[in-house]
């Protein structure tokens, strides 16, 4: 749901301050879930980041931190998480 809102409603340069704050909150939540205890959650959130990246919805100011955390997921114990991290980094 958050991914849909981010890719459709909260993208681009012409956002109001309230929309920008909401977008940043959603991105913060997704960013934190990259370290979730559940491998399934980590896998899905990496897929969401890949989708947002493909649709050019990740602000430039956040791209570096997302990529650094994705690099850290390359050493994850779950194969699905490692595969999703590789897909994001391609």
Secondary structure, 3 states (H helix, E strand, C coil): CHHHHHHHCCCCCCCCHHHHHHHHHHHHHHHHHCCCCCHHHHHHHHHHHHHHHHCCCCCHHHHHHHHHHHHHHHHCCCHHHHHHHHHHHC
